[in-house]
Amino acid sequence: MIFGIALSDFLWLAVALLAAGAVTGILAGLFGVGGGAVIVPVLYQLFTILGVPEDLRIHLAVGSSLAIIIPTAIRSYQAHKARGAVDGAVLKVWAAPVVIGVLIGALIAHYAPGVVLKLVFVVVAGVNAVKLLFGRDSWKVADDLPGKAGMNIYGLVIGLLSSLMGIGGGQIANLIMTFHNRPIHQAVATSSGLGVLIAVPGTIGYMIAGWPEMARLPPLSLGYVSLLGAALFIPTSIWTAPIGVKLAHSFSKRKLEIAFGLFLAVVCIRFLVNILGY
């Protein structure tokens, strides 16, 4: 027995988590996302096997997802920055409001029903998928990003929604930047930097929010963050993130948009099926 489950079950679970970590790393580099769409459902299943109380599973999965995103986002950001694709000025303006939004989101997520978090994910990812798959260059909010006040509002929205969804902010930031006439490659690269700004305070917030429930959480947990889940995900996700970056820069603009759009559409369908109870 390991952490209360049979050795054979633990080994199969470990293999699945390592494989999911590899997929997460590729997605982080390819699309500038933290991979939360993959991490959260896999960890939810892990916590079901471990017997975590049902009312705590989604919180633990989201908090652990944010913790796992930290090294993946750093690796992805470094690789994109080395290629000169990151807009540092955008990241500088967004830094403070994004962090504030993340902390507010962590507080809300502690009390919000799970279906609310899933619906937020479906709406955000669905709009992004439609824009990427069917959008035209004429689909723009403006010719460039707004001034400081507008950017602060965008930053709060990115941080808030990302914290509620357990993602690195890539979906939302990509949508905002492309609607403001920024190239998809620059949007993906800059979004990878947001992953760090979102995941670090988000992880801390979920640790604090889950501290009162420590007696009901599985071994090796710090609040709503599972160290076991992180330990199994992180190694392969770090290793494969540069592969995703290489793929991103080898794709044409249209191919990258289609690939990202299809990925988000699949994520939306998965959540809708879950919400409808099928």
PyMOL commands that set and color helices and strands:
alter all, ss='L'
color gray80, all
select helices_A, chain A and resi 7-31+36-49+54-82+88-111+114-134+148-165+170-179+184-216+227-250+253-276
alter helices_A, ss='H'
color red, helices_A
select strands_A, chain A and resi 221-222+225-226
alter strands_A, ss='S'
color yellow, strands_A
deselect
rebuild
show_as cartoon
